[in-house]
Amino acid sequence: MMGTVTKKELDKETLLSLYRTMQVIRQCEERLAKSHQRGLVHGACHTYIGEEAIATGVCAHLRQEDVVFSTHRGHGHALAKGLHPRELIAELYGRESGCSHGRGGSMHLFKPEIGLMGTSGIVGPCILQACGGGYSFKIKKIDQVAVAFFGDGAVNNGAFHEGVNMASIWNLPVLLVCENNQFATEVPFQYSSGIPDVGRRATNYGLPGFEVDGNDVSEVHRIAGEAIERARNGEGPTLIECKTYRTRAHAEGMGDFTYRTRDDVAQWKKRCPIERLRSRLLEEDAATESELDALAAEVTELIAESHEFAEAAAFPAAQSATSHVYSEAGRLIGHEPPAGSRETTFTAATLEALAHEMENDPGIFVMGEGIGARGGNFATTLGLFDKHGADRLCDTPICERGFVGLGCGAAMTGTRPVIDFMFIDFINDAFGEMINQIAKMQYMSSGRLKMPILLRGCVGIGHSAATHHSGSYHSVYAHIPGLRVVMPSTPYDAKGLFTRALRCNDPVLFLEHRELMALKGPVPEEAYEIEFGKASVVREGTDLTIVAFSLMRHHAEKAATQLADEGVSVEIIDPRTVSPLDTDTILTSVAKTGRLLIVDEAFQPCGIGAEIAARVASDGFDDLDAPIKRLNGTFTPTPYSPTLEQAIVPNVEEIVGAARRLLEA
């Protein structure tokens, strides 16, 4: 059923406030369009002209602590949420005093201090992130609201369907606002969507939906106000479709009349939301022409001053280009303790770390398929559901992009999500959320937003799992600035690195080899941390260095034992983290042995072994007595049959053989 609203007349003060906000948006956008023509705007410029009533009507109800997640056409949302025009204009001019310190431009606007959590050049993530904000507020038990603004193009994207469903099933305090301006870039909505309207789709997900005249600020204001009040009262999300039209091109400088006509634009200009409100104010004697003209003139002066400020502002210093890729590393609590004599499994070790941190940090919650009462596919959350309940141990639908994107928004809004994706093959469905959102958020916000999210799951070949449950894509993710990629090989390392991941403010991809989950080893009972980027010297030797990851570390140890019987002394280095990579320890070992063999289960082209080889060749070339060698899995998808599976994975004998050949070189 479509939602209904109770109409309430707005007082003069409110109407004039709405009128002023729309004037600020319109005049600021007109200034930016001129500046784009002058070359002051260095990249794209997506204006909000014609749609001002929507941001104005919605944001009028928001407190500063409420949060907004927006899309590439986000200038209006930023200004309506309280961003000063000088910060917006300076950002598009690429200046240090811009709201994103010159890192974002038109499509990436950040001001978390006022609840503007960012706009995105990618369609759809804002919906998922708003769900994450709503989930944070649910965990923290506060009455804040998260709003997502998105265009009609986003409703044909999987993020919309996954986001609306999550908002509904978890009853999140979220307002989802579709600004249906009839075109996604140049593709008409009537062509790209099998359903001609958006608001009525809410019924299919079990939440209220509205279809609104998006050029009537009073109507938008009424409906958004009631939706926000419901969200604050714990009554869940609302979807509002605001039917509107952008009267300028998709972006400044783009052709505009190959897909729509001048007459269409002219007709929509007659429905201008600002002129519409002006006419109402005059007809109802709520304001005089001189009052409205004076208000518009005051805004003109504000925009002129903001433009002058922005044009005179300094560009950011070149040396700041690499700052805020990661958060400043927090202090380690204690040092790596002795392993001791108590033995437990790899999985139990990480469970101990998670249980301890959840007890001490109420902001930690876990999301994943089957991690609730069931305790996880690999018993990674066993027993925690009974202690912490369904909100902090949240079973998810099968929607990896959805709950990974939600985790991003949750981390942005003050909680610490743990996303259990089961197998790395599955999280590849959320690759865009990982590399375009999670990995870049701290950088784009100039460090004002932290990203304390831990994403965990299995890698590796075994148990005839075939090609969709056997991936090892650590090299791919290690290529991405902003991510920490962790790959422990022992229960001791797993507990210490997991604890570190739960305490740091960077996104951590924690990869657990499926064949190591039941491995037993000594693990201290107390909580402890292991620093990222600190390799372990597993075995000391003098003739050959083997660098081995995860399960391959154990194969390398067995190979080293065989070689020792032949009088060969092998040193084994386990990097433990793939990013950051401890090349210093590797270089120190190579300086001693003169030979390097890199063993990695993942296939070879463009793998992490190539990176290690390149660094050693660059910084340790004079220490090498033989060419660097790599031993990898076969360059093929993973087959099912045990004989085929075994044929593509490095084994102990192959490591021994590779070592012998290297010693003979």
C-alpha positions as CSV (number, residue, x, y, z in Angstrom):
1,M,0.0,0.0,0.0
2,M,1.3,3.5,-0.8
3,G,1.8,5.7,2.1
4,T,-0.4,8.6,3.1
5,V,0.4,11.9,4.8
6,T,-1.4,14.5,6.9
7,K,-1.2,17.9,5.3
8,K,-0.1,20.7,7.5
9,E,0.1,24.3,6.5
10,L,3.6,25.8,6.8
11,D,4.2,29.1,8.6
12,K,5.8,32.1,7.0
13,E,9.1,31.7,8.7
14,T,9.4,28.1,7.5
15,L,8.4,29.0,3.9
16,L,10.9,31.9,3.8
17,S,13.6,29.6,5.1
18,L,12.9,27.0,2.4
19,Y,12.9,29.8,-0.2
20,R,16.3,31.1,1.0
21,T,17.8,27.6,0.9
22,M,16.6,27.0,-2.7
23,Q,18.0,30.4,-3.7
24,V,21.4,29.5,-2.2
25,I,21.4,26.2,-4.2
26,R,20.3,27.8,-7.4
27,Q,22.6,30.8,-7.3
28,C,25.6,28.8,-6.2
29,E,25.0,26.3,-9.1
30,E,24.7,29.2,-11.6
31,R,27.9,30.6,-10.3
32,L,29.6,27.2,-10.7
33,A,28.3,26.8,-14.3
34,K,29.9,30.1,-15.2
35,S,33.1,29.1,-13.4
36,H,33.2,25.9,-15.3
37,Q,33.1,27.9,-18.5
38,R,36.1,30.0,-17.3
39,G,38.1,26.9,-16.4
40,L,38.0,27.5,-12.6
41,V,36.3,24.1,-12.2
42,H,38.9,21.6,-13.3
43,G,36.8,18.5,-13.8
44,A,33.2,17.5,-14.0
45,C,30.4,19.8,-12.7
46,H,27.0,18.2,-12.1
47,T,24.5,20.9,-11.2
48,Y,21.3,20.5,-9.2
49,I,19.4,23.3,-11.1
50,G,15.7,22.4,-11.2
51,E,15.7,20.0,-8.3
52,E,16.3,22.4,-5.4
53,A,13.0,21.6,-3.7
54,I,14.0,18.0,-2.8
55,A,17.2,18.6,-0.9
56,T,15.6,21.7,0.7
57,G,12.4,20.0,1.8
58,V,14.2,16.9,3.2
59,C,17.2,18.5,4.9
60,A,15.0,21.1,6.7
61,H,14.0,18.4,9.1
62,L,17.5,17.1,9.8
63,R,19.6,17.8,12.9
64,Q,23.3,18.3,12.5
65,E,24.0,14.9,13.8
66,D,21.7,13.2,11.3
67,V,23.7,11.9,8.3
68,V,23.3,12.3,4.6
69,F,24.9,10.1,1.9
70,S,24.6,11.4,-1.6
71,T,25.5,10.8,-5.2
72,H,27.4,12.6,-8.0
73,R,24.7,15.3,-8.2
74,G,25.2,16.3,-4.6
75,H,25.8,20.0,-4.5
76,G,22.2,20.8,-3.4
77,H,22.3,18.1,-0.7
78,A,25.5,19.5,0.7
79,L,24.2,23.1,0.8
80,A,20.9,22.1,2.3
81,K,22.6,20.1,5.0
82,G,24.5,23.2,6.0
83,L,27.7,23.4,4.0
84,H,28.8,27.0,3.5
85,P,28.9,27.9,-0.2
86,R,32.5,29.0,0.0
87,E,33.5,25.5,1.0
88,L,31.6,24.0,-1.9
89,I,32.9,26.4,-4.5
90,A,36.5,26.1,-3.2
91,E,36.2,22.4,-3.5
92,L,35.2,22.6,-7.2
93,Y,38.1,25.0,-7.7
94,G,40.4,22.4,-6.2
95,R,41.5,24.5,-3.3
96,E,42.7,23.5,0.2
97,S,39.8,25.3,1.9
98,G,37.3,23.2,0.0
99,C,35.1,20.8,2.0
100,S,37.2,17.8,0.9
101,H,40.5,19.9,0.8
102,G,40.6,19.7,-2.9
103,R,40.5,15.9,-3.1
104,G,37.0,15.5,-4.3
105,G,35.7,18.1,-6.7
106,S,32.1,18.1,-7.8
107,M,31.3,14.4,-7.1
108,H,33.1,13.8,-3.8
109,L,31.9,16.2,-1.1
110,F,32.7,15.5,2.5
111,K,31.9,17.4,5.7
112,P,31.2,14.9,8.4
113,E,31.2,17.6,11.0
114,I,27.8,18.6,9.8
115,G,26.6,15.1,8.9
116,L,27.5,15.3,5.2
117,M,29.1,11.8,4.9
118,G,30.1,12.1,1.3
119,T,28.9,12.1,-2.2
120,S,30.0,9.4,-4.7
121,G,30.7,9.3,-8.4
122,I,29.5,5.6,-8.3
123,V,25.8,5.0,-8.6
124,G,24.2,3.2,-5.7
125,P,26.7,3.0,-2.7
126,C,25.0,5.8,-0.9
127,I,21.9,3.6,-0.4
128,L,23.9,0.9,1.3
129,Q,25.9,3.4,3.3
130,A,22.8,5.0,4.6
131,C,21.7,1.6,5.8
132,G,25.0,1.3,7.6
133,G,24.4,4.6,9.3
134,G,21.0,3.4,10.3
135,Y,22.4,0.2,11.6
136,S,25.0,2.2,13.7
137,F,22.2,4.2,15.2
138,K,20.3,1.0,16.0
139,I,23.4,-0.5,17.7
140,K,24.0,2.7,19.6
141,K,20.3,3.1,20.5
142,I,20.1,6.7,19.5
143,D,17.4,8.5,17.5
144,Q,19.5,9.8,14.6
145,V,18.4,9.3,11.0
146,A,20.4,8.4,7.9
147,V,19.3,9.8,4.5
148,A,20.3,8.5,1.0
149,F,19.7,10.7,-2.0
150,F,20.0,9.0,-5.4
151,G,18.8,9.3,-8.9
152,D,16.4,7.2,-11.0
153,G,19.3,5.4,-12.6
154,A,20.2,3.9,-9.2
155,V,16.9,2.0,-8.9
156,N,18.0,-0.3,-11.7
157,N,21.2,-1.1,-9.8
158,G,21.5,-4.1,-7.4
159,A,22.5,-1.7,-4.6
160,F,18.9,-0.3,-4.6
161,H,17.3,-3.7,-4.2
162,E,19.7,-5.0,-1.6
163,G,19.6,-1.7,0.3
164,V,15.8,-1.4,0.4
165,N,15.5,-5.0,1.5
166,M,18.1,-4.6,4.3
167,A,16.5,-1.4,5.5
168,S,13.1,-3.1,5.7
169,I,14.1,-6.4,7.4
170,W,16.1,-4.7,10.1
171,N,13.7,-1.8,10.5
172,L,16.4,0.8,10.1
173,P,16.0,4.6,10.7
174,V,16.6,5.4,7.0
175,L,15.0,7.7,4.5
176,L,15.6,6.7,0.9
177,V,15.0,9.6,-1.5
178,C,14.9,8.9,-5.2
179,E,15.3,12.1,-7.3
180,N,13.7,10.9,-10.5
181,N,14.8,13.5,-13.0
182,Q,13.7,11.3,-15.9
183,F,17.2,10.5,-17.2
184,A,20.2,8.4,-16.0
185,T,22.9,10.4,-17.8
186,E,21.2,10.3,-21.2
187,V,19.1,7.1,-20.9
188,P,15.4,7.8,-20.2
189,F,13.9,6.2,-17.2
190,Q,10.8,5.1,-19.2
191,Y,13.2,3.0,-21.4
192,S,15.5,1.6,-18.7
193,S,12.9,0.5,-16.1
194,G,10.1,-2.0,-16.5
195,I,8.1,-0.2,-13.8
196,P,7.4,3.5,-14.6
197,D,7.5,4.6,-11.0
198,V,9.7,4.1,-8.0
199,G,7.7,4.9,-4.9
200,R,5.3,2.0,-5.3
201,R,8.2,-0.5,-5.3
202,A,8.4,0.0,-1.5
203,T,5.3,-2.2,-1.1
204,N,7.3,-5.2,-2.4
205,Y,9.8,-4.7,0.4
206,G,7.3,-4.0,3.2
207,L,7.9,-0.3,3.8
208,P,6.0,2.9,3.2
209,G,6.5,4.4,-0.3
210,F,5.5,7.8,-1.7
211,E,5.4,9.3,-5.2
212,V,5.8,13.1,-4.8
213,D,5.9,16.1,-7.0
214,G,9.6,16.9,-6.5
215,N,9.2,20.5,-7.6
216,D,6.7,21.3,-4.8
217,V,8.9,22.1,-1.8
218,S,5.9,22.1,0.6
219,E,4.8,18.6,-0.4
220,V,8.4,17.3,-0.1
221,H,8.7,19.0,3.2
222,R,5.5,17.4,4.6
223,I,6.2,13.9,3.5
224,A,9.8,13.9,4.4
225,G,9.0,15.3,7.8
226,E,6.6,12.5,8.6
227,A,9.0,9.9,7.4
228,I,11.9,11.3,9.5
229,E,9.6,11.4,12.5
230,R,8.7,7.8,12.0
231,A,12.4,6.8,11.7
232,R,13.2,8.6,14.9
233,N,10.4,6.8,16.7
234,G,11.7,3.4,15.7
235,E,9.1,2.9,13.0
236,G,11.6,2.1,10.3
237,P,12.5,3.3,6.8
238,T,10.6,5.1,4.0
239,L,11.1,5.3,0.3
240,I,10.2,8.6,-1.4
241,E,10.2,9.1,-5.1
242,C,10.4,12.8,-6.0
243,K,9.5,13.4,-9.7
244,T,11.6,16.3,-11.0
245,Y,13.8,17.3,-13.9
246,R,17.3,18.7,-14.3
247,T,17.1,21.7,-16.6
248,R,20.8,21.8,-17.4
249,A,22.9,19.1,-19.1
250,H,23.9,16.0,-17.2
251,A,27.2,17.7,-16.6
252,E,28.5,21.1,-17.7
253,G,29.9,21.1,-21.2
254,M,28.0,18.0,-22.3
255,G,25.7,17.9,-25.2
256,D,22.1,18.1,-24.1
257,F,19.7,17.7,-27.1
258,T,20.5,14.4,-28.7
259,Y,18.2,12.6,-26.2
260,R,15.7,15.3,-25.1
261,T,14.3,18.4,-26.8
262,R,14.6,22.1,-26.1
263,D,10.8,22.2,-25.7
264,D,10.9,19.5,-23.0
265,V,13.4,21.6,-21.0
266,A,11.5,24.8,-21.6
267,Q,8.3,23.2,-20.3
268,W,10.0,22.0,-17.1
269,K,11.6,25.4,-16.5
270,K,8.0,26.7,-16.2
271,R,7.6,24.4,-13.3
272,C,10.6,25.9,-11.5
273,P,10.4,25.0,-7.8
274,I,11.7,28.4,-6.7
275,E,9.2,30.4,-8.9
276,R,6.5,28.1,-7.7
277,L,7.1,28.9,-4.0
278,R,7.6,32.6,-4.8
279,S,4.2,32.7,-6.5
280,R,2.6,30.9,-3.5
281,L,4.1,33.3,-1.0
282,L,2.8,36.3,-3.0
283,E,-0.6,34.8,-3.6
284,E,-1.1,34.0,0.1
285,D,0.3,37.4,1.2
286,A,2.9,35.5,3.2
287,A,5.6,37.8,1.8
288,T,6.0,40.8,-0.4
289,E,8.0,41.1,-3.6
290,S,10.4,43.4,-1.9
291,E,11.0,40.9,0.9
292,L,11.7,38.1,-1.6
293,D,13.9,40.3,-3.8
294,A,15.9,41.4,-0.7
295,L,16.3,37.8,0.3
296,A,17.5,36.8,-3.1
297,A,19.9,39.8,-3.2
298,E,21.4,38.8,0.1
299,V,22.0,35.3,-1.3
300,T,23.6,36.9,-4.4
301,E,26.0,38.8,-2.1
302,L,26.8,35.6,-0.2
303,I,27.6,33.6,-3.4
304,A,29.7,36.5,-4.8
305,E,31.7,36.6,-1.6
306,S,32.1,32.8,-1.6
307,H,33.3,32.8,-5.1
308,E,35.9,35.5,-4.4
309,F,37.1,33.6,-1.3
310,A,37.4,30.4,-3.3
311,E,39.2,31.9,-6.2
312,A,41.7,33.5,-3.9
313,A,42.3,30.4,-1.8
314,A,45.5,28.4,-2.0
315,F,45.8,25.1,-3.7
316,P,46.7,22.1,-1.5
317,A,50.4,21.4,-1.1
318,A,51.7,18.7,-3.4
319,Q,53.3,16.8,-0.5
320,S,49.8,16.2,1.0
321,A,48.8,14.0,-2.0
322,T,49.7,10.8,-0.2
323,S,48.4,11.7,3.3
324,H,45.4,9.9,4.9
325,V,45.6,6.8,2.7
326,Y,45.7,5.0,6.1
327,S,44.8,6.2,9.5
328,E,47.6,7.0,11.9
329,A,48.6,3.8,13.5
330,G,47.4,3.4,17.0
331,R,49.7,2.3,19.7
332,L,50.1,-1.4,20.1
333,I,48.9,-2.7,23.5
334,G,51.8,-4.7,24.9
335,H,54.2,-6.8,22.9
336,E,53.9,-10.3,21.3
337,P,53.9,-12.6,24.3
338,P,55.6,-16.0,24.4
339,A,53.4,-18.7,22.7
340,G,53.3,-20.8,25.9
341,S,52.1,-24.4,26.1
342,R,48.3,-24.0,25.8
343,E,47.1,-25.3,22.4
344,T,44.0,-24.4,20.5
345,T,42.8,-24.3,16.9
346,F,43.1,-21.5,14.4
347,T,39.4,-20.9,14.5
348,A,39.2,-20.9,18.3
349,A,42.1,-18.4,18.5
350,T,40.2,-15.9,16.4
351,L,37.0,-16.6,18.3
352,E,38.8,-15.8,21.6
353,A,40.0,-12.5,20.1
354,L,36.5,-11.6,18.8
355,A,34.8,-12.5,22.1
356,H,37.2,-10.5,24.1
357,E,36.9,-7.4,22.0
358,M,33.1,-7.6,21.7
359,E,32.9,-7.7,25.5
360,N,34.9,-4.5,25.8
361,D,33.7,-2.6,22.7
362,P,29.9,-2.4,22.4
363,G,30.3,-0.9,18.9
364,I,31.5,-4.1,17.4
365,F,28.9,-6.1,15.6
366,V,29.2,-9.1,13.2
367,M,27.3,-9.6,9.9
368,G,27.3,-12.6,7.6
369,E,25.3,-15.5,6.4
370,G,24.7,-18.0,9.3
371,I,26.9,-16.3,11.9
372,G,24.0,-15.8,14.3
373,A,22.5,-18.7,16.3
374,R,24.3,-21.2,14.1
375,G,27.7,-19.8,15.0
376,G,29.1,-19.5,11.4
377,N,30.0,-21.9,8.7
378,F,33.4,-22.5,10.3
379,A,32.3,-21.9,13.9
380,T,33.9,-18.4,13.8
381,T,31.1,-16.9,16.0
382,L,30.1,-19.9,18.1
383,G,28.4,-18.9,21.4
384,L,28.4,-15.2,20.7
385,F,24.8,-15.0,19.6
386,D,23.5,-16.1,23.0
387,K,25.6,-13.5,24.7
388,H,25.1,-10.5,22.5
389,G,21.9,-11.0,20.6
390,A,20.7,-10.7,17.1
391,D,21.7,-7.0,16.5
392,R,25.3,-7.6,17.2
393,L,25.4,-11.1,15.6
394,C,23.3,-10.4,12.5
395,D,22.4,-13.0,10.0
396,T,22.2,-11.5,6.5
397,P,20.5,-12.3,3.3
398,I,22.7,-13.5,0.5
399,C,23.6,-10.0,-0.7
400,E,27.4,-9.5,-0.3
401,R,27.4,-6.1,-2.0
402,G,24.6,-5.0,0.2
403,F,26.1,-5.9,3.6
404,V,29.6,-4.9,2.7
405,G,28.3,-1.5,1.6
406,L,26.3,-1.3,4.8
407,G,29.5,-2.1,6.8
408,C,31.2,0.9,5.1
409,G,28.4,3.2,6.2
410,A,28.4,1.8,9.7
411,A,32.2,2.3,10.0
412,M,31.7,5.9,8.9
413,T,29.1,6.5,11.6
414,G,30.9,5.3,14.7
415,T,30.5,1.5,15.0
416,R,33.0,-1.3,14.1
417,P,31.5,-3.9,11.8
418,V,33.0,-7.3,11.3
419,I,31.8,-8.7,7.9
420,D,32.1,-12.5,7.6
421,F,31.9,-13.2,3.9
422,M,32.6,-16.9,4.2
423,F,34.7,-17.3,1.0
424,I,36.7,-14.6,-0.8
425,D,35.0,-15.7,-4.0
426,F,31.8,-14.3,-2.5
427,I,33.1,-10.9,-1.5
428,N,34.2,-10.4,-5.1
429,D,30.6,-9.5,-5.7
430,A,31.3,-6.5,-3.5
431,F,34.5,-5.5,-5.2
432,G,33.3,-2.1,-6.1
433,E,32.3,-1.3,-2.5
434,M,35.8,-2.5,-1.4
435,I,38.0,-0.5,-3.7
436,N,35.8,2.5,-4.5
437,Q,34.3,3.1,-1.1
438,I,35.9,1.4,1.8
439,A,39.5,1.7,0.7
440,K,39.1,5.4,-0.3
441,M,36.9,6.8,2.4
442,Q,39.7,8.0,4.8
443,Y,41.6,9.6,1.9
444,M,38.7,11.4,0.3
445,S,37.6,12.8,3.7
446,S,41.1,13.9,4.5
447,G,41.2,11.6,7.5
448,R,38.1,13.0,9.1
449,L,36.2,9.7,8.5
450,K,37.8,6.5,9.8
451,M,37.1,3.1,8.4
452,P,37.3,0.5,11.2
453,I,35.9,-2.4,9.4
454,L,37.2,-6.0,9.4
455,L,36.2,-8.3,6.5
456,R,37.0,-11.9,7.1
457,G,36.7,-15.1,5.2
458,C,38.4,-18.2,3.7
459,V,40.8,-18.5,0.9
460,G,42.6,-21.5,-0.6
461,I,42.1,-24.8,-2.4
462,G,40.9,-27.9,-0.7
463,H,38.0,-30.4,-0.1
464,S,37.1,-30.4,-3.8
465,A,35.3,-27.1,-3.4
466,A,35.9,-26.2,-7.1
467,T,36.2,-22.8,-8.6
468,H,33.7,-20.7,-6.7
469,H,34.9,-21.6,-3.2
470,S,38.7,-21.9,-3.6
471,G,40.0,-18.4,-4.6
472,S,43.1,-16.7,-3.3
473,Y,42.9,-13.1,-4.4
474,H,45.2,-11.5,-1.9
475,S,47.4,-10.2,-4.6
476,V,44.4,-8.4,-6.2
477,Y,43.4,-6.7,-3.0
478,A,47.0,-5.9,-2.0
479,H,47.2,-3.7,-5.0
480,I,44.6,-1.3,-3.5
481,P,45.8,1.6,-1.4
482,G,43.8,2.0,1.8
483,L,43.3,-1.7,2.5
484,R,45.2,-3.9,5.0
485,V,45.5,-7.5,3.8
486,V,46.3,-10.0,6.5
487,M,47.0,-13.7,5.9
488,P,48.0,-15.6,9.1
489,S,49.3,-19.1,9.0
490,T,49.2,-20.2,12.7
491,P,46.7,-19.9,15.6
492,Y,49.1,-17.7,17.4
493,D,49.4,-15.2,14.6
494,A,45.7,-15.4,13.8
495,K,44.7,-14.3,17.3
496,G,47.2,-11.5,17.5
497,L,46.5,-10.1,14.1
498,F,42.7,-10.5,14.5
499,T,42.9,-8.5,17.7
500,R,45.0,-5.8,16.0
501,A,42.4,-5.7,13.2
502,L,39.6,-5.1,15.7
503,R,41.5,-2.2,17.3
504,C,42.8,-0.3,14.3
505,N,41.0,2.3,12.3
506,D,41.8,1.0,8.8
507,P,39.8,-1.5,6.8
508,V,41.3,-5.0,7.2
509,L,40.8,-7.9,4.8
510,F,41.5,-10.9,7.1
511,L,42.1,-14.1,5.0
512,E,42.0,-17.6,6.6
513,H,43.1,-20.6,4.6
514,R,40.3,-23.2,4.7
515,E,42.9,-26.0,5.3
516,L,44.2,-24.3,8.4
517,M,41.0,-23.7,10.3
518,A,41.4,-26.9,12.4
519,L,45.2,-26.5,12.8
520,K,46.3,-26.5,16.4
521,G,49.1,-24.6,18.0
522,P,50.2,-22.7,21.1
523,V,48.2,-19.6,21.9
524,P,48.3,-17.4,25.0
525,E,45.1,-16.9,26.8
526,E,45.4,-13.2,27.3
527,A,44.6,-10.6,24.6
528,Y,47.5,-9.5,22.5
529,E,48.2,-7.7,19.2
530,I,50.6,-8.4,16.4
531,E,51.7,-5.4,14.3
532,F,50.8,-5.3,10.7
533,G,53.8,-5.3,8.3
534,K,56.0,-7.4,10.7
535,A,57.1,-10.7,9.2
536,S,57.9,-13.8,11.2
537,V,61.2,-15.5,10.8
538,V,59.8,-19.0,11.1
539,R,63.1,-20.9,10.7
540,E,66.7,-19.5,10.5
541,G,69.1,-20.7,7.8
542,T,72.1,-19.7,5.8
543,D,71.8,-21.2,2.3
544,L,68.4,-20.3,1.0
545,T,65.5,-18.0,1.9
546,I,61.9,-19.2,1.3
547,V,59.1,-16.7,1.6
548,A,55.9,-18.5,2.0
549,F,52.3,-17.5,2.7
550,S,49.5,-19.1,4.7
551,L,49.3,-22.9,4.1
552,M,52.5,-22.8,2.0
553,R,54.4,-21.8,5.1
554,H,53.7,-25.2,6.5
555,H,54.7,-26.9,3.3
556,A,57.9,-24.9,3.3
557,E,58.7,-26.1,6.8
558,K,58.4,-29.7,5.8
559,A,60.5,-29.1,2.8
560,A,63.2,-27.4,4.9
561,T,63.3,-30.4,7.2
562,Q,63.9,-32.7,4.2
563,L,66.6,-30.4,2.8
564,A,68.2,-30.2,6.2
565,D,68.8,-34.0,5.9
566,E,70.8,-33.1,2.8
567,G,72.9,-30.5,4.6
568,V,70.9,-27.5,3.3
569,S,70.1,-24.7,5.7
570,V,66.8,-23.0,4.8
571,E,65.5,-19.8,6.3
572,I,61.7,-19.4,6.2
573,I,60.0,-16.0,6.2
574,D,56.2,-15.8,6.7
575,P,55.1,-12.2,5.9
576,R,51.8,-12.6,7.8
577,T,50.5,-9.5,6.1
578,V,50.4,-9.0,2.4
579,S,49.7,-5.3,2.7
580,P,51.7,-3.8,4.3
581,L,54.5,-6.1,3.2
582,D,57.6,-6.4,5.4
583,T,60.4,-6.3,2.7
584,D,63.0,-5.3,5.2
585,T,62.9,-8.7,6.9
586,I,63.0,-10.4,3.5
587,L,66.0,-8.3,2.4
588,T,67.9,-9.0,5.6
589,S,67.4,-12.7,5.1
590,V,68.5,-12.6,1.4
591,A,71.6,-10.6,2.4
592,K,72.5,-13.6,4.6
593,T,71.5,-16.5,2.2
594,G,72.0,-15.0,-1.3
595,R,69.1,-17.0,-2.7
596,L,65.3,-16.4,-2.7
597,L,62.4,-18.7,-3.4
598,I,58.9,-17.3,-3.1
599,V,56.1,-19.9,-2.6
600,D,52.4,-18.8,-3.0
601,E,49.4,-21.0,-3.7
602,A,47.8,-18.3,-5.9
603,F,48.6,-18.4,-9.6
604,Q,51.7,-16.5,-10.7
605,P,51.0,-13.6,-13.2
606,C,50.9,-10.3,-11.4
607,G,51.0,-12.1,-8.0
608,I,52.5,-10.9,-4.7
609,G,55.6,-13.0,-5.5
610,A,56.3,-10.7,-8.4
611,E,56.1,-7.7,-6.1
612,I,58.6,-9.3,-3.6
613,A,60.9,-10.3,-6.5
614,A,60.9,-6.7,-7.9
615,R,61.7,-5.2,-4.5
616,V,64.5,-7.6,-3.8
617,A,65.9,-7.1,-7.3
618,S,65.8,-3.4,-6.8
619,D,67.1,-3.1,-3.2
620,G,69.0,-6.3,-2.7
621,F,70.4,-7.1,-6.1
622,D,74.0,-7.1,-4.9
623,D,73.2,-9.7,-2.3
624,L,71.8,-12.2,-4.7
625,D,74.0,-15.2,-5.8
626,A,71.3,-16.6,-8.1
627,P,68.1,-15.4,-9.9
628,I,65.0,-15.1,-7.8
629,K,62.6,-18.0,-8.3
630,R,58.8,-18.2,-7.7
631,L,56.7,-21.3,-7.2
632,N,53.0,-20.8,-7.6
633,G,49.8,-22.6,-8.3
634,T,48.8,-23.3,-11.9
635,F,47.3,-20.4,-13.9
636,T,43.8,-21.9,-14.1
637,P,40.4,-21.9,-12.4
638,T,40.2,-24.5,-9.6
639,P,38.9,-27.9,-10.8
640,Y,36.7,-30.2,-8.7
641,S,38.3,-33.7,-9.0
642,P,40.9,-34.5,-6.2
643,T,43.5,-35.5,-8.8
644,L,43.0,-32.3,-10.8
645,E,42.9,-30.2,-7.6
646,Q,46.2,-31.7,-6.3
647,A,47.8,-31.1,-9.7
648,I,47.5,-27.3,-9.5
649,V,48.7,-26.6,-6.0
650,P,52.4,-26.5,-4.9
651,N,53.3,-29.3,-2.6
652,V,56.2,-30.2,-0.4
653,E,58.1,-32.2,-3.1
654,E,57.8,-29.3,-5.6
655,I,59.2,-26.9,-3.0
656,V,62.1,-29.2,-2.3
657,G,62.7,-29.6,-6.1
658,A,62.6,-25.8,-6.6
659,A,65.0,-25.2,-3.8
660,R,67.5,-27.8,-5.1
661,R,67.4,-26.2,-8.6
662,L,68.0,-22.8,-7.1
663,L,70.9,-24.0,-5.0
664,E,72.5,-25.4,-8.2
665,A,72.1,-22.1,-10.1
